[in-house]
Amino acid sequence: MSSKDTPPGRGTVAVLGAGLVGLACARALQRAGFQVTVVDRGGPGEGASFGNASHIATASVIPQATPGILRQTINLLRDPTGPLVARPGYVAKHLPWFLRFINNGNPATMKAGSLAMAAMIGKAWDSWLPVLDDIRARHLVKQSGALHVFRSRAALDAAQGSYAFRRDLGVASERLDADAARAIEPTLSAGIGGAMHVPSMGYVTDTLSLSLALAARIEQAGGRIVKATATGLDAKGIQTQDGRIDADLVVLAAGAWSQAFAKQLGVHIPLVSERGYHVMLPRDSSALRMPLLLVERKVAVTPMEKGIRLASMAEFDVPDAKPDHDRAVPVLTGLDGWAKGLDAEPISRWVGPRPSVPDSRPVIGRAPGAPNVLLACGHGHLGLTLAALTGDAITALALGQEPEIDMEAVSPLRFR
């Protein structure tokens, strides 16, 4: 272990959660001199980090709740083949979350949230690239740009305001007609209405390998990855079914399960489980060059190492509920009219829970009343995109420094 890997000791940290956010936090803390232990009931990257759309989503600077969100939500729920599912019992249990989400759709809140998100997401690549060099994983990430594809020209016309707003926030994009879009991505079908090219986006070719590279680097530098089921958490450590892990600091990065552990500290985070689904198509089914977002269908398409990933769905239900793959099939199939090869037979399918908060911004900061517990949760659709940035922010807090992001925008105190 070199001195570069481990500066003078600063104490011990226990990180609950071995997804990309937890692992990025652990490695950043380790590089700052902390001795780290990562605890998870599964292996590194086997949860939501395994199955996400794999996009570095630099265009996702607008919160999920926008003006007109109530009407949009009702229309989506009425569509039996649409991507939105809300289980009645789950909605009833978390009704305050959904009311807060709808209320966040007002123009002023949406604009303020967009400014805050753009400031964070604009730092995503600068945060990730040093991490990728550290874990020798640059080959897993492609700075390829992406195409947001529209089936109809009318939908493309209607979306121009949102892309102009993104450009005001620093996210460059270019409108392409169908021929220009196919010149960039020849697999696109002749019948599309056009696309928006977002050059700052990128993707990960194998999300599990990225998590495993982080975990291996942590262990190589003297850290521990402990596979154990956590039953409790406090300011002095993590209790598991196999015993207790004491630490000077604790990082809560347990994804969709974070609220249950925060509650043990007397901290309320309005966080719910928003489950996503994906199917994988054979890699040779398509010559896709770059990631796509099929806008009207709300499907992300990604050319990964082991296949073409089609990801979608927002299913509000308990994290461990039985998968409803039959419900996801209409969303993730019938896409041959968008691009060649997307009608191939899937070789695998997956479901996993996103940890979603009503304003679409992560929760990063010291736990109120328990300053030795650092919160790193609630990333929703942006866990992959913001994992490295979150690790930097958590490490700055642990060192008593000021993070390079607006901490008020991600503070757990904003929900009071």
Backbone hydrogen bonds, N-H to C=O, Kabsch-Sander energy under -0.5 kcal/mol:
donor,donor_aa,acceptor,acceptor_aa,energy
6,T,2,S,-1.8
10,R,33,G,-1.6
13,V,35,Q,-2.8
14,A,249,L,-2.3
15,V,13,V,-0.5
15,V,37,T,-3.3
16,L,14,A,-0.6
16,L,251,V,-3.1
17,G,15,V,-0.9
17,G,39,V,-2.8
23,L,19,G,-2.8
24,A,20,L,-2.4
25,C,21,V,-2.3
26,A,22,G,-2.5
27,R,23,L,-2.6
28,A,24,A,-2.1
29,L,25,C,-2.6
30,Q,26,A,-2.4
31,R,27,R,-2.4
32,A,28,A,-1.1
33,G,30,Q,-1.6
34,F,29,L,-2.2
35,Q,11,G,-2.8
36,V,34,F,-0.6
37,T,13,V,-2.1
38,V,224,R,-3.0
39,V,15,V,-3.1
40,D,226,V,-2.0
45,G,18,A,-2.8
46,E,43,G,-1.8
50,F,47,G,-1.7
51,G,47,G,-0.8
52,N,48,A,-0.7
56,I,202,G,-2.5
57,A,55,H,-1.2
58,T,56,I,-1.9
60,S,57,A,-1.7
61,V,59,A,-1.9
66,T,64,Q,-0.7
69,I,66,T,-1.7
72,Q,68,G,-2.3
73,T,69,I,-2.8
74,I,70,L,-2.4
75,N,71,R,-2.3
76,L,72,Q,-2.3
77,L,73,T,-2.6
78,R,74,I,-1.6
79,D,75,N,-0.6
79,D,76,L,-0.9
82,G,79,D,-1.7
85,V,83,P,-0.5
85,V,314,A,-2.5
87,R,316,F,-2.0
90,Y,87,R,-0.5
91,V,87,R,-2.5
92,A,88,P,-2.6
93,K,89,G,-1.8
94,H,90,Y,-1.7
95,L,92,A,-1.0
97,W,94,H,-1.0
98,F,94,H,-1.5
99,L,95,L,-2.4
100,R,96,P,-2.3
101,F,97,W,-2.5
102,I,98,F,-2.4
103,N,99,L,-2.2
104,N,100,R,-1.7
105,G,102,I,-1.6
106,N,103,N,-1.4
110,M,106,N,-2.6
111,K,107,P,-2.5
112,A,108,A,-2.4
113,G,109,T,-2.6
114,S,110,M,-2.3
115,L,111,K,-2.2
116,A,112,A,-2.0
117,M,113,G,-2.6
118,A,114,S,-2.8
119,A,115,L,-1.7
120,M,116,A,-1.3
121,I,117,M,-3.2
122,G,118,A,-2.1
123,K,120,M,-2.0
124,A,121,I,-1.8
127,S,123,K,-1.8
128,W,124,A,-2.3
129,L,125,W,-2.6
131,V,127,S,-0.8
132,L,128,W,-2.7
133,D,129,L,-2.0
134,D,130,P,-2.3
135,I,131,V,-2.2
136,R,133,D,-0.8
137,A,132,L,-3.0
140,L,137,A,-1.8
141,V,138,R,-1.5
142,K,203,Y,-3.0
143,Q,141,V,-0.5
144,S,142,K,-1.5
145,G,201,M,-2.6
146,A,198,V,-1.4
147,L,291,P,-1.9
148,H,196,M,-2.9
149,V,147,L,-0.8
149,V,293,L,-2.5
150,F,194,G,-2.7
156,L,152,S,-1.6
157,D,153,R,-2.7
158,A,154,A,-2.4
159,A,155,A,-1.3
160,Q,157,D,-1.3
162,S,159,A,-0.6
163,Y,159,A,-1.6
164,A,160,Q,-2.3
165,F,161,G,-2.1
166,R,162,S,-2.0
167,R,163,Y,-2.3
168,D,164,A,-2.0
169,L,165,F,-1.1
170,G,167,R,-1.5
171,V,166,R,-2.7
172,A,170,G,-0.8
174,E,197,H,-1.8
176,L,195,A,-3.1
181,A,177,D,-2.5
182,R,178,A,-2.2
183,A,179,D,-1.5
184,I,180,A,-1.2
185,E,181,A,-2.7
188,L,185,E,-1.9
189,S,338,W,-2.5
192,I,189,S,-1.2
193,G,150,F,-2.4
194,G,150,F,-1.1
195,A,176,L,-2.3
196,M,148,H,-2.4
197,H,174,E,-3.0
198,V,146,A,-2.9
198,V,196,M,-0.6
201,M,198,V,-1.3
202,G,56,I,-1.1
203,Y,142,K,-2.0
204,V,54,S,-2.3
205,T,140,L,-3.1
210,L,206,D,-1.6
211,S,207,T,-2.0
212,L,208,L,-2.7
213,A,209,S,-2.1
214,L,210,L,-1.9
215,A,211,S,-2.6
216,A,212,L,-2.7
217,R,213,A,-1.9
218,I,214,L,-2.2
219,E,215,A,-2.3
220,Q,216,A,-2.6
221,A,217,R,-1.7
222,G,219,E,-1.8
223,G,218,I,-2.9
224,R,36,V,-2.0
226,V,38,V,-3.7
226,V,224,R,-0.5
227,K,225,I,-0.6
228,A,40,D,-1.7
228,A,226,V,-1.0
230,A,228,A,-0.7
231,T,239,Q,-3.2
232,G,239,Q,-1.7
234,D,237,G,-2.4
237,G,234,D,-1.3
238,I,245,I,-2.4
239,Q,232,G,-2.3
240,T,243,G,-2.6
241,Q,229,T,-2.1
243,G,240,T,-1.4
245,I,238,I,-3.0
246,D,244,R,-0.6
247,A,236,K,-2.2
248,D,12,T,-0.8
249,L,12,T,-1.8
250,V,372,N,-2.5
251,V,14,A,-2.7
252,L,250,V,-0.5
252,L,374,L,-2.8
253,A,16,L,-2.4
253,A,251,V,-0.8
257,W,254,A,-2.0
258,S,255,G,-2.0
261,F,257,W,-1.2
262,A,258,S,-2.7
263,K,259,Q,-2.3
264,Q,260,A,-0.6
264,Q,261,F,-0.7
265,L,261,F,-0.5
265,L,262,A,-1.5
266,G,263,K,-1.5
267,V,262,A,-2.2
269,I,267,V,-0.6
271,L,269,I,-2.2
272,V,356,S,-2.7
274,E,272,V,-0.6
274,E,354,R,-2.5
275,R,273,S,-0.6
275,R,315,E,-3.4
276,G,352,G,-3.0
277,Y,312,S,-2.7
278,H,350,W,-2.0
279,V,310,L,-2.0
280,M,348,S,-2.3
281,L,308,I,-2.8
285,S,282,P,-2.0
286,S,283,R,-0.9
292,L,301,V,-2.7
293,L,147,L,-2.2
294,L,299,V,-3.2
295,V,149,V,-2.3
295,V,293,L,-1.2
298,K,294,L,-1.5
298,K,295,V,-0.6
299,V,294,L,-1.4
300,A,311,A,-3.0
301,V,292,L,-2.8
302,T,309,R,-2.3
304,M,302,T,-1.3
304,M,307,G,-2.1
305,E,205,T,-2.8
307,G,304,M,-0.9
308,I,281,L,-1.9
309,R,302,T,-2.8
309,R,307,G,-0.6
310,L,279,V,-2.6
311,A,300,A,-2.7
311,A,309,R,-0.5
312,S,277,Y,-2.4
314,A,83,P,-3.0
315,E,275,R,-2.3
316,F,85,V,-3.1
316,F,314,A,-0.7
317,D,273,S,-1.0
317,D,315,E,-0.9
321,A,318,V,-1.8
325,H,323,P,-0.6
327,R,324,D,-0.7
328,A,324,D,-1.2
329,V,325,H,-1.6
331,V,328,A,-0.8
332,L,328,A,-2.0
333,T,329,V,-0.8
338,W,335,L,-2.2
339,A,335,L,-1.3
340,K,187,T,-3.3
342,L,339,A,-1.3
344,A,341,G,-1.2
347,I,280,M,-3.4
348,S,280,M,-1.0
350,W,278,H,-2.3
352,G,276,G,-2.2
354,R,274,E,-2.3
356,S,272,V,-2.6
356,S,354,R,-1.0
360,S,357,V,-1.6
363,V,377,C,-3.7
364,I,362,P,-0.7
364,I,410,V,-2.2
365,G,375,L,-1.6
367,A,370,A,-0.7
367,A,373,V,-2.9
370,A,367,A,-2.4
373,V,370,A,-2.5
374,L,250,V,-3.4
374,L,372,N,-0.6
375,L,365,G,-3.7
375,L,373,V,-0.5
376,A,252,L,-2.7
377,C,363,V,-2.2
380,G,355,P,-2.5
382,L,379,H,-2.7
383,G,380,G,-0.6
386,L,382,L,-2.7
387,A,383,G,-0.8
387,A,384,L,-0.7
390,T,386,L,-2.5
391,G,387,A,-2.2
392,D,388,A,-2.0
393,A,389,L,-2.2
394,I,390,T,-2.8
395,T,391,G,-2.0
396,A,392,D,-2.1
397,L,393,A,-2.2
398,A,394,I,-2.4
399,L,395,T,-1.7
400,G,397,L,-1.5
401,Q,396,A,-3.2
407,M,405,I,-1.0
409,A,406,D,-0.7
410,V,406,D,-0.6
410,V,407,M,-0.5
411,S,407,M,-0.8
414,R,411,S,-1.4
415,F,412,P,-1.2
416,R,413,L,-1.6
